[in-house]
C-alpha cells in the first residue's frame, strides 16, 4: 500500500499495530510509530491505545507509559491496555495502581477486562485483602454474573489460599464452561488437594464438558503428585478418545505422570510416539530418567536433543547436572555447566550450583565443594548449603557439617531436616550430648520433624504405614512376613546398618530398623500382590540405607521388581541391584 502511494489513516494504523504486537518484535512497532507521528495520528485515541498495547506486548512498558502519558484523551480501552500490559509483564503492583486510578475517575466505569485483569494481578501477588475489595466493586458495578469475571474471582481466591470462597462462587455458576472447571481443578492442585482435583476433573466429564489441554495437563499433574497410576491411565484413556494424544503439552504431562508413578517404560513409550518434540517433551523425558537413576540415559537423551537442534532450558540443565552428580561424572558436569554460558547464553542458577556442590560432595571432594560455594557469582541459598550438608553427612565431616548447618539454621530456621541431619551426625560420632542439644534447639524453635510414612496401593485402596505400625487388620501376618524376610536376608549376608537407627540403646537398634515404614509396606506387598507383579512403595522422606539394602536382597530372594519412590528419587530394585547403583 505504501509503495503505491496510498497514505495510511487512523484505521490503517489501528489495524497494523496489533500485527506488530503479535510478532513480539518491538522494532516493527517502532517503525510504525514513526509513521504514526509523521502522518499526524499520534493524538488519535484509538491509535494511541493500539500503540500502548503494542509496546506492552513487546515487553517495553517504559515506551507504553510514555505513549499513554502523552495521549491528550484516554478512554477505557487505553486504561485497560495499561492494566493488561503491567499484568502481562508481571508488574502486578503497577497494574493495581492503574486500576485504582480508573476507579477514581468518575468519567470512566471499569468493565470485565479491567476487573479480570486486576483480579489476576491480585492472584499473582497473593493479595486477598485487595482482591476482596475488588470483589465488592464487581458486585457494585453489576458484573458478578459475567463468567469471565467469576472465573477470575475463583482464580484469585484459589491462588490466595481461600479455596472455599472459590467453591462458593463456582456453585453459583449455572452454565459452567471448561474454563470454570479448569480454574477449580488448578485451584485444587495449587492448594495441594490432588485427590479433589481428580474429582473435579471427572465431575466435569460427567457433565458432558469436553476437557482441553489445560484440563488434561492439570489432572495428570494431580495424578502424578498422588502417584496414582490407575488414575493416570484412566485419564490417558480419555486423552486418546478426545484426540489430544498428539498435543505436546499433554504428552509431556503424560511422560511426567508415568515417570512419577514409577512406570518409566510407558513414559518412554509416550515420548517415542510424539512426532514434533519440543524442549518441554525432551526435558520431561530427561527428568523422568534422572528421577529413576538412569543417568547414562539422561546424558544420551540430552545429546540426542542437541543433535536435533533443540535448545535446552533451565530445567534441562538441572536434570543433566543432577545425573552427573549421581554417577560421579565430575569433569562432564563442569563441562556442561560451562556450556550453559559459552554455548547456550544462559546464566546458571542456584539449582545448577547446588548440583555442582552435590557432585563434588558425593565424590568426597568436600574442601573443593566449599571453595566452589564461596566463589559462586550468586549468593548461595538453602539448596546449595543443603547439598554441602548432605555431603558432610555422607563422608562424616562433622566440623564442616556443623558450620554449614548453622548457616542453614539462619536461612531456613523452620526446616526440620537440617536439625535432624546434624543431630544424626553427632550421634554417629558418639557425641550424644551435642545430638540431644540439637534436638532441644528444635523444641525451642518450635520445629517439628515430619513423621515418616510409607504407602502402597492394593485393589484401589491406599494402605499407609508408619514406623512400628500395628494398626492394620493383617498386622500379625505382616510381622510374620517381616520375620521370614529377616531370616532370608541374613542367610544372604545381610548385616544391620545400625547407624540408621534412631534408638540410642544399642541392643534395640537392630530391632527398631526392622519396623521402618517402608519395610512394613514391603511385607504387606509381598503378602497381597500377585506373584511376579511389581511392588510400588511411596515414602514421604528419604529412604534409609538399611531399608535400601533390605530391598535389594528382597528383590533377588522373591524375584520381584520393587520400586520405591522417596522424597528425592525412584529406586528400582531388581535381581539384587538398585537403579541408583548405591550412589544416591
HELIX and SHEET records of a PDB file:
HELIX    1   1 UNK A   10  UNK A   23  1                                  14    
HELIX    2   2 UNK A   26  UNK A   38  1                                  13    
HELIX    3   3 UNK A   45  UNK A   57  1                                  13    
HELIX    4   4 UNK A   61  UNK A   70  1                                  10    
HELIX    5   5 UNK A   76  UNK A   88  1                                  13    
HELIX    6   6 UNK A   92  UNK A  104  1                                  13    
HELIX    7   7 UNK A  112  UNK A  125  1                                  14    
HELIX    8   8 UNK A  128  UNK A  140  1                                  13    
HELIX    9   9 UNK A  147  UNK A  159  1                                  13    
HELIX   10  10 UNK A  163  UNK A  171  1                                   9    
HELIX   11  11 UNK A  178  UNK A  190  1                                  13    
HELIX   12  12 UNK A  194  UNK A  206  1                                  13    
HELIX   13  13 UNK A  213  UNK A  226  1                                  14    
HELIX   14  14 UNK A  229  UNK A  242  1                                  14    
HELIX   15  15 UNK A  248  UNK A  260  1                                  13    
HELIX   16  16 UNK A  264  UNK A  273  1                                  10    
HELIX   17  17 UNK A  279  UNK A  291  1                                  13    
HELIX   18  18 UNK A  295  UNK A  307  1                                  13    
HELIX   19  19 UNK A  314  UNK A  325  1                                  12    
HELIX   20  20 UNK A  330  UNK A  342  1                                  13    
HELIX   21  21 UNK A  350  UNK A  362  1                                  13    
HELIX   22  22 UNK A  366  UNK A  374  1                                   9    
HELIX   23  23 UNK A  382  UNK A  395  1                                  14    
HELIX   24  24 UNK A  398  UNK A  411  1                                  14    
HELIX   25  25 UNK A  416  UNK A  428  1                                  13    
HELIX   26  26 UNK A  432  UNK A  444  1                                  13    
HELIX   27  27 UNK A  475  UNK A  491  1                                  17    
HELIX   28  28 UNK A  498  UNK A  500  5                                   3    
HELIX   29  29 UNK A  506  UNK A  513  1                                   8    
HELIX   30  30 UNK A  517  UNK A  528  1                                  12    
HELIX   31  31 UNK A  545  UNK A  557  1                                  13    
SHEET    1   A 6 UNK A 461  UNK A 466  0                                        
SHEET    2   A 6 UNK A 453  UNK A 458 -1                                        
SHEET    3   A 6 UNK A 535  UNK A 539 -1                                        
SHEET    4   A 6 UNK A 562  UNK A 565  1                                        
SHEET    5   A 6 UNK A 570  UNK A 574 -1                                        
SHEET    6   A 6 UNK A 577  UNK A 578 -1                                        
END                                                                             
